[in-house]
Amino acid sequence: MSMRRVYLDHAATTPVDRQVLAAMLPYFTEEYGNAASLHSFGQAARQAVEEARQQVALFIGARAEEIIFTGGGTESDNLALKGVASALAAKGRHIITSAVEHHAISESCGFLEKEGFRITYLPVDQYGLVDPDDLKKAITDETVIISIMHANNEIGTIQPVAEIGRIAKDRGICFHTDAVQTLGHVPLNVNELNVDMLSASAHKLYGPKGVGLLYVRKGTRINPILHGGEQERKRRPSTQNVPGIVGFGKAVQLAAERMAQDGKAISGLRNRFIREVMEKIGDCRLNGHPELRLPNNANISIEYVEGESLILSLDMEGIACSTGSACSSASLEPSHVLLAIGCSHEMAHGSIRFSLGLSTSDEDIDYVMNILPGVVKRLRNMSPLYKTMQ
Ligand code: PLP
């Protein structure tokens, strides 16, 4: 019998839904026109792109012309920060963000810092939440962009984005949110959230990799960061990825239909998983906020265990999850997110992110709970620190 495979890494990426794939396929082989072409091949492609634009716009309460399709969440984040910074540099050179952003934001900020911008990284509390009062205090007359993520990719914490947006709006400052982990999982409305820009990525909601979007509120000043043709209203040149965009539209349409129900089922399983881990494995702690979190995220610090060893041992049993402890495989630095919420280096190194998805079943959780306690026990028995603590 082949080994059971349990994928608990949906925050890294999701499988493409078969209905999404079916919607995409004709745009590779039959309707392969360039969406910028005048002939009927081009018209068909253009119509498909515009339908997808309508679909995603409707889903987040935007207008179609406020959606820019990009090559992924990373590009959307880069465009938001660099595009607005470039347009507003004469007005001010101060950007406010948080200490727990994805690298697509923090590295873009690092780049802008070298270009002469000053960056304020707001701290977060033990749950990973930004305090809106800290934001108020950090704003200066020079502040031109505030970028605070919607949901954290490691610990799942959902920020008070609407409140932050209200503060930004009152001060007339452009507000961006990275909602890559949120779109399709939790309802999002750009007006209720008071955001001027929002990034999202198709592969986190059962769409294809390499397609993203940036919502840009009408009237927001932004320069392109790529230069070339006139696609996407001159804001993002390059021939449009028609199958990818169609897939993004379909993924959003499916999410709109099933998000509420799926979210409940997934969070139910996730809660059962957390409860059983806490009961069966001692010296564990849930990272992130107990309630204000993504329905599919469980980030758990397992004391006296080294995260990478646990991931590899679980992988040998067919279980895929991820460590929040290394920023990249080349780095042994613990996660900046876990350090920001006050985890010690040891706790951060023993932190594992389990992210559930549509395919996750009760049987999957049974299987993981059959395997995990034994693996933790074996690894702890090899830990000198664990032995001294017993
Ligand atoms: N922002 C967040 C919060 C993410 O989780 C990710 C993906 O891991 C990204 C940005 C980057 O998105 P993409 O992989 O589409 O470039």
Residues whose N, C-alpha, C, O or C-beta is under 5 A from the ligand:
A	BS01	PLP	A11 A12 G72 G73 T74 E75 H102 A104 A151 N153 D178 V180 Q181 S201
